[in-house]
Amino acid sequence: MNNEVFNIVFAGLLLAAVIFLFVKISLRIRKHGGSMTTSMFAATYEFLDKDKREAVEEVVERKAKKKMDEEKSGEGK
């Protein structure tokens, strides 16, 4: 009985640590200028057909332009 409880508690703590690690990494990426959307597009780019690739490139370019405009005007973080 005690061994089963220990295993459940250990698995829960391990799961919580993994989730915490992923959250920390994602916040660090976003804090230092990375974008989760851009990262996701980059990771799945090879799976897209030509039309979808062009759409992804358009979205990424718009996000980059918007960020550059914010930095120039001083409205950014």
Secondary structure, DSSP 8 states (H G I E B T S, - for coil): -HHHHHHHHHHHHHHHHHHHHHHHHHHHHHHTT--HHHHHHHHHGGGS-HHHHHHHHHHHHHHHHHHHHHHHHT---
